[in-house]
């Protein structure tokens, strides 16, 4: 593997970065909001699942006594 000139490398990086399609402010806000909504839904789901499993385990332990 040949060593390349750092200046050439930086020029290539700038060239590739110019090709990136950056999201608009609106797209970023909508995506951020959707992430928060999905995190909240996942948190509620796992809270309910945890409570159900806790109840089930407590019930099984109670039956053993």
QUIFEN-V50493 format. One record per residue. RES is the residue in three letters. SS is DSSP state (H for helix, E for strand, L for the rest). PSI is psi as a letter, one per 30 degrees, with the letter a starting at -180 (NA if undefined). NEAR is the number of other C-alpha atoms within 12 Angstrom. Layout:
res:RES ss:SS psi:PSI near:NEAR
res:RES ss:SS psi:PSI near:NEAR
//
This chain:
res:UNK ss:L psi:k near:3
res:UNK ss:L psi:k near:4
res:UNK ss:L psi:k near:8
res:UNK ss:L psi:l near:11
res:UNK ss:L psi:k near:10
res:UNK ss:H psi:e near:10
res:UNK ss:H psi:e near:11
res:UNK ss:H psi:e near:12
res:UNK ss:H psi:e near:13
res:UNK ss:H psi:e near:13
res:UNK ss:H psi:e near:14
res:UNK ss:H psi:e near:15
res:UNK ss:H psi:e near:14
res:UNK ss:H psi:e near:13
res:UNK ss:H psi:e near:12
res:UNK ss:H psi:e near:12
res:UNK ss:H psi:e near:12
res:UNK ss:H psi:f near:11
res:UNK ss:L psi:f near:10
res:UNK ss:L psi:k near:10
res:UNK ss:L psi:j near:9
res:UNK ss:L psi:k near:11
res:UNK ss:L psi:l near:12
res:UNK ss:L psi:l near:10
res:UNK ss:H psi:e near:10
res:UNK ss:H psi:e near:11
res:UNK ss:H psi:e near:13
res:UNK ss:H psi:e near:13
res:UNK ss:H psi:e near:13
res:UNK ss:H psi:e near:14
res:UNK ss:H psi:e near:15
res:UNK ss:H psi:e near:15
res:UNK ss:H psi:e near:14
res:UNK ss:H psi:e near:14
res:UNK ss:H psi:e near:14
res:UNK ss:H psi:e near:14
res:UNK ss:H psi:e near:14
res:UNK ss:H psi:e near:14
res:UNK ss:H psi:e near:14
res:UNK ss:H psi:e near:14
res:UNK ss:H psi:e near:14
res:UNK ss:H psi:e near:15
res:UNK ss:H psi:e near:14
res:UNK ss:H psi:e near:14
res:UNK ss:H psi:e near:14
res:UNK ss:H psi:e near:15
res:UNK ss:H psi:e near:14
res:UNK ss:H psi:e near:14
res:UNK ss:H psi:e near:14
res:UNK ss:H psi:e near:15
res:UNK ss:H psi:e near:14
res:UNK ss:H psi:e near:14
res:UNK ss:H psi:e near:14
res:UNK ss:H psi:e near:15
res:UNK ss:H psi:e near:14
res:UNK ss:H psi:e near:14
res:UNK ss:H psi:e near:14
res:UNK ss:H psi:e near:14
res:UNK ss:H psi:e near:13
res:UNK ss:H psi:e near:12
res:UNK ss:H psi:e near:11
res:UNK ss:H psi:e near:10
res:UNK ss:H psi:f near:9
res:UNK ss:H psi:f near:8
res:UNK ss:L psi:NA near:7
//
